[in-house]
Amino acid sequence: MENNPTTGQCLCGAVKFRIAGEFESFFLCHCTRCRKDSGSAHSANLFSSTAKITWVLGEEQIKTFQLSGSLHVKSFCSQCGSALPVSQPEIGLLVVPAGALDSQFDMRPNAHICCSSRANWDNDLASIEKIEGLPG
């Protein structure tokens, strides 16, 4: 990521943010919690111990859920449900859902993690048909 701020927003545009700083890692997590959070095969999150987030619009629209007895936290827009960044100053971490970013970034995922929890249908996906738009 460059020194230019990274920007992002939720699907409906009610919440907008800017991030200044570098991401240290990018993981695709297949744990059961992240699969439930994303409703998909995995979450795709960027991590930073130094970047700072500024809420440009709609901070009051953000809801945060922390799973009892864990460090697992998810923030989302109360209007559209889109995943949003989570700042966890108590552990010195900013976690940013890659799909929430509007800015382009060159970082590729470092790894698939928690693969022992991978969904049984999430295998050999590169071999299935690819359609450029919606199926017709």
JOWO-V756866 format. One record per helix or strand of 2 or more residues. SS is the DSSP state (2 for helix, 1 for strand). FROM is the first residue (numbers start at 0). TO is the last residue. If there is no record, write none. Layout:
BEGIN
ss=SS from=FROM to=TO
ss=SS from=FROM to=TO
END
This chain:
BEGIN
ss=1 from=5 to=8
ss=1 from=15 to=19
ss=1 from=24 to=28
ss=2 from=31 to=37
ss=1 from=42 to=47
ss=1 from=51 to=56
ss=2 from=58 to=60
ss=1 from=61 to=65
ss=1 from=72 to=76
ss=1 from=82 to=83
ss=1 from=85 to=87
ss=1 from=92 to=96
ss=2 from=97 to=99
ss=1 from=110 to=112
ss=2 from=114 to=116
ss=2 from=124 to=126
END
